[in-house]
Amino acid sequence: MKPDAAPAPPIATGQLLVLLIAMSSIGPLAINVIIPAIPGLAISLKADPSAVQLTISLFFAGLASAQLVLGALSDRFGRRPVLIAGLLISVVTSFAGAAANDITSLVIARTAQAIGASTGIVISRAILRDVYSRDRAASMLGWVTMSVVFIPMFGPLIGGLLDEWFGWRAIFLFVGAMSLIVLVWSALSLPETRPAEVSITSTRQMWGEARALLKSPAFLGFAFCAGTISGPYYVILGAVPAVVITQMGRSPAELGVWFVLSSLGYMAGNFLAGRFSARLGIYTMIRWGLLLEFVGGAAALALVPFAAEIGPLAIFAPVTLIYVANGIALPSALAGAVSVRPEAAGTASGVSGFTQMGCGAAISQLISYPMAGATTALPMTLAMVAISIAGLLIYWFLIRPYRTN
């Protein structure tokens, strides 16, 4: 099958698409909802801030590692059983996080939580590629992601309010309850979408597909481009609490409001992806998204000297532009990755997700060190610019030479 050829006729009903949105939302919600509680967690658990930051960075590491395995397992055993097992893990570990009494227990629960939270992300991408052609899958992924963002973009606001009203444990109880709802919904209504021609019957064959993908320059280009497209987002997650709460003295709830407003930019980018990806193609969407991301990073860097006077707007105005760029380019990069070998869409989804989240785990943890002693947002903005330049270079040298249309 050609990478851009249409597979079997789409079977996704409106109900299935809504379910894809719900199960894809668990991971982003679990990431975002805890952010406003990070400074308070260090005080409550009497832990070093860098140790508390592990609840973010190791969550990304778990999210990345789990996708690497879950995508391949879904090619072998089917999308439905892998999804249900993953959501069950999310429920159990979320409640375990709520019961943690020290930072070590919390980090362990949070890392394990990522395994379940990643399931909906990787399986939803594989399902979309099961039933749509490459460019159409990018368009549909844009629409799904736009809806997905609408739910977790309120995560920081919800997390801030739960933290202020009930304490940080309520945040984990909330994620556990949401995971349980999606688990029951999936068990009752999710059909199996894995194509009949996907016949991976052994672990050896499963890893063989992964090796074939890793030998493809086009796949590596799409996967690493996805990592750099979303890279500034992980910089923001790791650094912006220190900028807004510690440096500017604003409240966790206010930080949540700024995240909600800026996330509208990501929704706008997803809308553009859903509207134009099928018409313009994935290469055009990736290229323009990367260029716009660089402009947003440069604008954030230019506003650093004025941030103290302007306040959070100096950070979140360019961040909103970066989120627009992410929303435009990321669906196409991911659709390109899962289309290099459509017969192994689950494996490709997992490997590309592993690359994306692995970059996020490293970025979110590394940025915490220069930000710990920083008095301005300069380390954060320099990192965003550097990552956007890396994305443009990856597109130019790895993706552009293998463009087929």
Secondary structure, DSSP 4 states (H G I P E B T S, - for coil): --TTS--SPP---HHHHHHHHHHHHHHHHHHHTTGGGHHHHHHHTT--HHHHTHHHHHHHHHHHHHHHHHHHHHHHH-HHHHHHHHHHHHHHHHHHHHT--SHHHHHHHHHHHHHHHHHHHHHHHHHHHHHS-HHHHHHHHHHHHHHHHHTGGGHHHHHHHHHHHH-THHHHHHHHHHHHHHHHHHHHHPPP---TT----SHHHHHHHHHHHHT-HHHHHHHHHHHHHHHHHHHHHHHHHIIIIIIT---HHHHHHHHHHHHHHHHHHHHHHHHHHHHH-HHHHHHHHHHHHHHHHHHHHHHGGGHHHH-THHHHHHHHHHHHHHHHHHHHHHHHHHHSSGGGHHHHHHHHHHHHHHHHHHHHHHTHHHHHT-SSSHHHHHHHHHHHHHHHHHIIIIIGGG---
